[in-house]
Amino acid sequence: MTIIKPYDANRFIKKLPPDTGAILFYGPNLGLSHERARQVISVFLDEKVDDPFALVRLSADDLATNEARLRDELYARPLSGGRNCVWIHPGSPQITKLLSTFSKEEVPDTLLIVETGNLTPGAALRTLFERHQKWAAIACYADNKRDLEQMLDKTIMKANLKIQSEARLFLLSHLGADRMVSRMEIEKICLYAEGQLSPISLEDIIAITSDVSARDVDPFLDGLGLGDFPGTDARLHSLLESGTPHTHLITRAISHFQLLHELRCEVEKGKSATSVVENRKPAVFFKRKEALIRQCARWKQKELEIIQNQLHEGMKMSRRSDGLSRIGIVRILLDVAARTPSAQSSAL
């Protein structure tokens, strides 16, 4: 049985046991899950994370239409020789049966990586990895204060920059619980301050992060979560025309749907959407409570995980050419609004 505790994940990845056959990354922090998957692949493939001959990326949809492909890829050997890695992202609990057929097989010099969303302790996919002697399961939960502090300090130091204590505290208080979103915000600040000799100041942080008022974006996010397609479309184009960066909107959308996922997980434990929103710590801004309660009642946990994966793909897209990424992100955001499920008033 190999259950890697979150606090021990970095040590496990850096000193990956040579007989490890497969690793499952699961949990609500999809950004952290993706980052850790890349780290372990880098260790296993000697930093050849982007080598198409050594790394094969598959989705659950790929395997749903062609189950034999997983076997083909696991047993394939790179043209240049060496190790082989198969990365399933995003994974799905439905692939448990398929993966279980490989649980008794050992494929030399091959590592299987599976990423998925939140899994309950008794979930079949999680149990499969936890009970296997040579497979591992690593939970990826929301970043806490210490995680954010370490990531911020390391990124600032790597960029050969310094930051004032006041600016550091302000930035930490505005970072979210998703690793990818937080990292991109920090990297954006480092890019802004590149070559700057003086420490990053509070004024610098505000200049970068305060271009868009939360009061302007929150109605857009609530419309997105409630499936108000006409309203979302109108607000989206209004924000873009007023100069709001499309990257900011996709970042805020990821944070919003992560919050909904957190709330919905509690609802599916038997609590009402109203009590979950009312009792959340830190408290939800009172003007947004009613909208969040309605959104929390509409969505299912698994549906929110699908949306989170879709939004993370948009985040990756934002790193490409500005024009193409803007078009792609707009399409993704409007698609989310169109996919919002019907209201379920009984869950209120």
N, C-alpha and C positions, 0 to 999 in steps of 0.2 A: 504494500500500500504506500503510495507516494503522494502525500498532501503537502504542498509547499506553502507555508504560512506567508502572508503578504510581506511581513518584515524581513523574511529570509529569501525573498525572490531574487534580489540583486546578487546575493552571494551564490545562489544556485545557478543563475545564468552565467556568471563569470567563471565558475568552476563546474561547468556542465559535466555530469557523469558520462563517461564514454559509452555506457551501455543504454543510454536513454533512447527509447524508440519513438516516443510521441509525447507532445505536451499540449495541454488544453489551457487556453487563457479565457477566462470568463468573468463576468461582472458588469456593473453599470458604467464603469469608467472605460469607455471604448477607446479613448485616446491613449490611455496607459496600456491597455491590452495590445493595441497595435504597436506601440513603442517597444514593449517588452518582446513581442514576437520578432520584430526586426533585430533587437539586441541578441536574442538567442540564435537567430539565423546567422548573424554576423559572426558569432563565436563558432558556430558549427561549420560554417563555410569559409572560415579564415577571412572575414570581412568582404566576401563576394556576394553581398546582399542583392545586387542588381545583375548578377550573372544569369542570363536566360538559359544557359546550358546546365546550370547546377540547381536553379530554383524554378519550381513550377507553381504558379498561382491558380487555384481552383475556387469556384464558388459552390454553394450548396445546390444552386440551380444546375450547374454543370454536371454534378453527380446525380441529380434527380433524373436527368434524361439519359445518362450514360454511366451506370454504376461501374462498368468494367474499366473505365478510364482511371479510376483510383489505383487499381492493381497495376495497370500499365505504367503509370507514372511512378509508383513506389518502387517497382522493379527495374525501371529504366536506368541506364547508366549514362552519365554525362559524356559527351564526345571527347572532352579533354581529360576524362578520367576523374578520379577523386570522389568526393561525397555528393549526395543528392538530397534535396530538401523539397518536400511538398507542403504548400501553405494553403489551407482552406480558410478563405475569408470572404464574406462572413459565413461562419458555420451555422448549423441549424440542429436542434434536438432530433430532427427526423433522420439525421445521418447516423444515429447511434447504432442501428441494426447493421448498417453497412460497415462501420468501423469495427464492430464486435467480431466480424469475420476475420479481421487481421490481428485480433488481440493475442492469438496463440502463435502467430508467425513472427519471426525475426528477420528483418531485411537488413543485411550488413551495409554500413556506411550510408544509411538513409534515416532522415528525421522527418516525422510528420508533425505539423503545427496546425492546430485548430483554434480559431477565434470565434467566440459567440457572445451573446449578451448575458444577462443575469440568469443564474440557475439556482433552484432551491436545493437544499442539502440532499433530498432524495431523488433529484432528477437523474434519469437513466444515463445521460451522456456524462454528467459529472461523476456518477458512481463508477462508470466503466473505467475512467482514467484514474480515479482515486484508489481503486482496488487492484489495479495492475501493478505488478512489481517493477516493471521497467518503463511505465508511463507516468506522467506527472500532471497534476492539476494545480493551476495557480490562479487565485482570485485577484481581481483588479478592482478595488473599491475606490470611492471618491478620494481625491488628494486631500490630505489634512494640512494644517498650518505648517508643520515641519517639512512635509514633502514640497510644498510651494516655496518655502524659504530656501531649501537646498537647491531646487531647480533654478530659482532666480539668481542666487549667489554664484552658482557654477556657470550659468549662461553669461552673466555680467563679467565674470573673471575671464572666461574664454574669449570674450570680445575685447579684452584689454580696456575695460571701462570701469568706472566707479560710480556709485550712486549714493546720494545723501540719505541719511537715516529717515528723514521725514518723507522723502519721495519713496523710499523702500516700503515703509509702513502703508502709505497710501496705495501703492501698487498692489501689495499683498492683499489688502482689503477688497480689491476690485477684481481679483482673479477668481475664476470659477473652479469647479471640482473636476473638470475634464482636462486631462493632461495635454492633449493636442491643442485645445483652445488656449490654455494658459501659456504653453510654450510659444505659440504663434504670436500672442500678445507681447511676450517678453522679447522675442526676436525682432518684432516690429520696432520696439523701443530702441533696441541695440542698433538697428539699421538707421534709425533716425539720428542717433547720437554718434554714429561712426566717425572716428577721427577727432572727436571732441576731447579736449584736454581736461576741462573742468568736470567734476562729478555731475551725473544726471540729477537735475533738480526737480522739485515738485512742479514747477512751472513747465518743465519739459514734459513730464508725465501728463499733466492736464492738457497741454497743447495737442498731444497725440491721442489721448483717450476720450477727450470731452468734445470731440467734433459733433457728436450726435447726442442729443438729450434723450434720456431714458423715456421721458414723457412722449417723445415722438415715435420711438420704436416699440414701446410696450403695446399700444393698440394694434400695431401690425402683427406682433407675436400672438396676441390673443385671438385676432381674426384668423391667423394661420392655424392655431390649435382648435378653433371652433368650426373650421370649414367654411368660413365666410369668403367664398372665392371672389365675388365682385369687390368686396371691401378690401381684401388682401391684395388683389391686383391693383386697385387704385392707390392704396397706401404704399405699396412697393414701388410703383413708378414715381409717386410723389417724392418718396425718400431719395430715390436715385437721382431724380431731376434736381433736388435741392443740394446735391453733392455728397450724400451719404455713401461711403465706400461699400460696394457689394460684399467685400470681405468682412466688413463689420456686421452686416446683416446675417451672413451665414454663421458667424461666430456666435452672435446673440441667439440665433435659432437653435444651435446646438445646446447652449446653456439652458434655454427654455425647455426643450424637450427632455433634457436630462432631469430637470426639476420635475416635469410631469411624470417621468419614469419613476423617480424616487417616491412621489406621492402615490402613484398607482400601485406600486409594490405593497404599500401599506393597505390600500383599499382591498387588494386581493387576499389580504390576510384576514378580512372580515370587518374592517372598519369602514365607516361611511366617508365619502369624499369630503363632506362638510367638516367632520371632526379632524380629519387628516390635515386639511388646509388650515383650519383654525388653530391647531395645536403645533404646527411646524415651528422648529427652532433652527435658525433665526426666523423671526416672524415675517409673514408675507405682508407686503404693503397693503393697507386696508382697502384701497381703491381697486386692487386687482383680485381680491379674494373671491368675489362672486364669479368672475370669468374663469379663474383657475379651478374652482369647484366644478363648474360645468364641463371644462376640458377634461378634468380628472375622471369624471363620470363617463365620458364618451369613449375614451381610449382603453384598450387592453394592454397589458404589459408587453406581450409579444409584438403587438402592432407598433408600440413605441420604440422597441428595439430595432425593428425594420426601418423606421423613419430615422433613427439615430445613425444607422449605417449609411443610409442614403445621404444624410447631411454631412457625414464625415467624408464621403466621396466628393461632395461639393467643396469641402475644405481643402482636399488635396488638389482639386481642380483650380482653386484660387491661386495656386503657385505657378500655373502656366501663364501663357500670354494673357494680358489684361482683358483684351476684347473678347476672346473666346471664353475665358473663365467667367466673365460677367454674364454672357448669354447662357452658359451652362448653369450657373447658380440661380438665375432668374427662373429658368425652367424647373429646376429642382424645387425651389420654394413654392412655385405655383402648383406643382404636382403634389406636394405635401398638403396644400389647402384642398385640393380636389379629392384627396384620398381620406380625408377625415371621416370617421365612421359616424353613423347616426347616433343621436342622443339616446342615453339609457337613463331615463329619469329615476328608475328604481334604485340606482346606485347612489343617489344623492343622500 
